[in-house]
Amino acid sequence: MKLYTIDSPYFNAGLVVEGGRVTKAAPILYRRFFNRTEHDIKALCAFKGWTWSYAVINSERSGGRREGVKQDDPSSYPGGPTRRR
C-alpha cells in the first residue's frame, strides 16, 4: 500500500494505492483518480504542474508508520509538464 500526497497551489490531498490502482482518494481527487494506475497519477500531475510524493506503509513491519518518502519533480517525468502556472 502506498499513500500519495498531491500538492497544488489550490489544495493538498491524498490517495491510497493498493495493487497498482487507486482505492481511496480525497473528495477533490476522487472523480479524476479513482481506479487509475500509478502511471496515470504521475502523468496527470506532470500535465497539471502538481507535485506528488509518496510514503510506503507496511503495517506489519512498522506499525503503520511511514517508512520512506519519495519526492518527484514533474519535469523529470517523460513528457514533462506541458503547462506552467
Buried (B, 14 or more C-beta within 10 A) or exposed (E): EBBBBBBBEEEEBBBBBEEEBBEBBBEBBEEEBEEBEBEBBBBBBBBBBBBBEBBBBEEEEEEEEEEEEEEBEBEEBEEEBEEEE
